[in-house]
Amino acid sequence: MASPGDTGPVSDARAEPSGHRSSHRGRHVSVDEKQKAVLRVLKGENPGAVAADLDLSESRVSRWIRTFLDGGTAALVESHRRAHGHSGGYWSKVWLGLGILLAVVVATLLLARFA
């Protein structure tokens, strides 16, 4: 009989289908780690074994493989950026706007000085 504080695979919502608990399911995985995992599978390793080595779900590793096969390393980088909010959209526009503003100010100062 299980004790009230038992967090075995059946009562744990984060348990993997294989019955083991993944302690790093939500952890950040770098593009380099993703690429190495994909290459391991493409070289013949079992996706489940690679996922277990990384303490991640097999579905997560499989998603990286599909992404890589669809678009190579560039697709992994882009999906990583989107997943972690690094699309560059907002901040790229802010920096572009500041750059344009700075250029206008410098041009105005130079015109005023040499006019």
N, C-alpha and C positions, 0 to 999 in steps of 0.2 A: 504494500500500500504506500502511495506517495505521500510525503509530508506536505503541509500547506505551502512551504517555501520552495518546493521542488520545481526546477525549471528545466525539466527534461525535454527532449525533442517534441513530444506530443503537445505539451502545454506552451511551448515557446513559439511565438508568432514569427520569429526570425529564423527558425530552423529550416535547413535545406531539405529538399525531398529525400536526400540520401540519409537523413537523420542526424547529420552533424551540424553544429551551430556555427554560423559564420560570424566571427567577431568583427570583421572589417568590411562588411557589406557596403557601407556608405563611405568608406575611406577614399581619399583622393588617390588616383592612380595616374602617374605621369604618362605622357605620350610615349616616351621611351619604354616604359614598362609594358604598355599595351602592345607596342610593336614587337617587343621581345616575346611576349606571350603568343601573339599571332604567328610569328615565325616558328616558334616551337611546335605549334599545331600543324603548320604547313609542312614542317620537316618530318611529321609522322607521329608526334606525341598525341595522346588522347586528350581531348579538350577538358574532360572531367578531371584528369590528373593535373593538368596545367592549372585549372581553376583551384583545385585543392591545394597545390603548392603555394598559390598566391592568397589562399584563404578567401576566395571570392566565389560567387555562384557561377555555375557552368553557363547559364544563360547570358551572363554579362560577358564572359569570354567569347561566347558564340556571336554575340552582337558585334564585338570588335572585329571578329573574323569576317562577318558579312560586310561591315563597313569597309574593311581593308580590301576585300575582293571587289567591292563596287567601285572603289576609287583610289586605292593605294594609300601610301603614308599621308598624302595630302588630305584625304578624307578623314583619316584618324585625327589629324591635327585640327581640322575644321569642326568635327563632332566634339572634340575635347573643348575647343574654344566656346562652342555654343552651350555645352553642358555646364561650363563654369563661368558663363557670363562674360567671356572675353571676345565677343564678336567684334568689338571695337566700334560699334555703331555710334553710341552716344558720345563717348570720350573722344573718338576720332573727330567727330563734328565739333566738339568743344575746342580741341586743340587747333583744328583748322581755322575756326572762327577767331581764336586768339592770335594765330599767326597772321591772318589777313588784317586784323585790327592793328597789330604791331607794324606791319608793312605800311599801312596807310598813315599811321602816326609818324613813322620815320620819313616817309616821302613828303609829308606835309612840313615837317621840321626842316628838311633839306631844301624844299622849295622856298620856304620863308627865309631861310638863311642866305640863299644865293639869289633871291629875287631883287 
